[in-house]
Amino acid sequence: MVKSFDKESRAARAKLAINDVIVSVAGRPLDASYALDEALAELRPDTTVPLVINRAGVEQTIEVTIGRK
């Protein structure tokens, strides 16, 4: 679940919202055995990928550009 992010971040530009639940990244479902940090580590910076989120009970797909750590 998205708890916070900087208002100038790529997350903000991608229109993520506080309390969004990230369901999958680049087609790979997230669960207890595959975490968000693992998914992001496998992607190249500046790559744009689909991110499936659940916002208030409704799943939607948004495009996000992966940043650098």
C-alpha positions, 0 to 999 in steps of 0.5 A, a space after each residue: 500500500 502506498 503510504 507516502 511519496 514526495 510531491 515532485 517524485 515520479 510516483 506523483 507524476 504517475 498519479 499514484 495516490 496515498 492508499 493505492 495498493 500496488 497489484 503488479 509491476 510490468 505484468 508480474 503480480 506482487 505477493 508475499 514472495 515477490 515484493 515491490 522492491 524486488 520487482 523494481 530492482 529487476 527493471 532498468 531506470 527510465 523504463 516505462 512499465 504498466 503498474 496495476 493498482 487497486 484504488 478504493 476497490 477498483 483495479 486500474 493500470 497506469 504507466 510509470 517510469 522507473 527512476 534511479 535509487 
